[in-house]
Amino acid sequence: MTQSSPRQALGEIAPKLLELTEKVLYGDVWERPGLPKRDRSLITLAALVALNRTVVIPLHLERALENGVTRDEIGELITHIAFYSGWPTAVSASLLANDLFRKADPGN
């Protein structure tokens, strides 16, 4: 049994949700000129960490790195948000970030 990607799984279970995600969220909201994608990534990560949305945090960590957010900035975001969302949410996000970074740099 092969593991499907989150996109594939979403498409199988809720195809309309996938369509709205791609067309409205990523096709429109993320493309609006009012904020750079880097800032949108920081805002999105802060919200996801605060809400403890551990399933989608890794996807947005990757997107944040692609949008120019550094690993150090991600660490600062998580530390900062801990005082607003609580220690457990920050610890969970830190562990997810650490796992992603280790997978990206297996030699470190």
N, C-alpha and C positions, 0 to 999 in steps of 0.2 A: 504494500500500500504506500503510495507516494503522498507526501505532504503537499497540499496546495498552498499557493501564496495567499496572503490576506485578500488581495484583489480577486483572485479566483474564487475563494470561499465566499466572499461577499456577493459576487456575481451569481453564484449558485443558489444562495439563500435569499438574497434580496436584490435582484437585478436592477430594480428601479432606484434603490439606494445607491448602488454603484454608479448608475447613470447620473444621478444628481450630484454625487461626489465628484465625478470627473468633469461634468459640464458646468455645474454651478459653483461648487466650492473651489476646485482647482482651475477650472476654465474661466471663471469670472472673478470670484472674490480674491483669490491669490494673485490675479493679474491686474487688479485695480492699481492705478498709479499713485494713490495717496500715501502708501508706505512701501519702502523697499522690501523685497522678499526676506532679506536678512532680519529686519525688524519684525516681520510677520512670524518668522520662525521663533524668535525670542518670545514674542507674545504667546504664541501657540504652545510652546514648551512650558512656559510659566503656568498657563491655564491647565494643561494636562497634568503637570506635576502637582499643582494645588488640588486638583480633583482626583488624583491618584489613578489615572487612566493608564495602567501599566501595560495594557495590550497594545495601545497605539503610541506610547512614548518612544519605543525603539524606532518606529517608522519616522517619527518627527525628529528624533535625534539625527538620523541619517540625512533627512531633508535639511536640517539646520546646518550640518557640516557642509552640505552641497551649496547652501546659500551663504557661506562665508562665516558662519559662527564658529569660533575656535573651541577646542576642548576646554581650555581654561575659562572661557566665557560661560560654557555650559556648567562647569563646576561652580562658578560664581552665581549663576542664575539659581542653581539648586540650593546653594547655601543661603542666598538671600530669601528665597521663597519659603525656606524652612520656618522662618519666624512668622510667616503669615498663614501657611497651610499646615504646619505641624511637622515634627521630626519624622514620624513614620513615612509621610509622603516623600520627604526629601531623601531619606535613606533608601526607599524603594527606587526612586529615580536614579540615585547615585549608583546603586548596584546594577541597574539596567544600562546606564552609561558605561560603567566599567566593563561590563560584559561585551558591549558593542565595540569599545575601544580595543579590548584584548583580541577580539575576533579580527579586527582590522589590522592589528599589529601582533601576530602570534608570537613573534620572537621576543617581545617585551614583557 
